[in-house]
Amino acid sequence: MKNNNYQMVTVNEYLKMLDSEVKYLDNDAKEIKANVEKYLLNIRRAQTNAKILESLLA
């Protein structure tokens, strides 16, 4: 059986990690953090665009 060294992290712990300055051991963690930040930014942009559109149509 293959042994994988995975670590479980709760969403709350992960968000705390994103907010703090964490020293990463590998590039994969840096890339994941960057992708999550881009995703969250895109969500905020979509919400802002929806509010603008709603205001224009009101």
Phi, psi and omega per residue, in radians:
M1 nan 2.408 -3.100
K2 -1.331 2.357 3.136
N3 -1.769 2.012 3.107
N4 -1.883 2.355 3.133
N5 -1.710 1.427 3.126
Y6 -1.769 2.594 3.122
Q7 -2.103 2.283 3.131
M8 -1.468 2.351 3.120
V9 -2.342 2.307 3.095
T10 -1.336 2.822 3.134
V11 -1.072 -0.731 3.134
N12 -1.053 -0.782 3.114
E13 -1.114 -0.683 -3.128
Y14 -1.144 -0.726 3.118
L15 -1.156 -0.657 3.064
K16 -1.084 -0.694 3.134
M17 -1.119 -0.679 3.134
L18 -1.141 -0.607 -3.114
D19 -1.317 -0.471 -3.096
S20 -1.736 2.859 3.086
E21 -1.442 1.935 -3.107
V22 -1.981 2.378 3.064
K23 -1.544 2.103 -3.065
Y24 -1.615 2.516 -3.131
L25 -1.526 -0.386 -3.115
D26 -2.460 2.897 -3.118
N27 -1.274 -0.452 3.138
D28 -1.080 -0.739 3.138
A29 -1.136 -0.681 3.094
K30 -1.108 -0.732 -3.125
E31 -1.175 -0.711 3.094
I32 -1.080 -0.792 3.137
K33 -1.058 -0.777 3.140
A34 -1.100 -0.716 3.134
N35 -1.173 -0.687 3.100
V36 -1.137 -0.740 3.118
E37 -1.099 -0.713 3.088
K38 -1.097 -0.738 3.137
Y39 -1.080 -0.812 3.136
L40 -1.122 -0.670 3.094
L41 -1.113 -0.738 3.111
N42 -1.100 -0.644 3.095
I43 -1.124 -0.788 3.130
R44 -1.083 -0.712 3.108
R45 -1.099 -0.757 3.136
A46 -1.104 -0.707 3.106
Q47 -1.123 -0.733 3.116
T48 -1.117 -0.777 3.122
N49 -1.085 -0.663 3.116
A50 -1.129 -0.712 3.119
K51 -1.151 -0.707 3.114
I52 -1.108 -0.809 3.131
L53 -1.085 -0.729 3.108
E54 -1.065 -0.723 3.120
S55 -1.144 -0.712 -3.137
L56 -1.163 -0.599 -3.109
L57 -1.478 -0.233 -3.102
A58 -1.325 nan nan
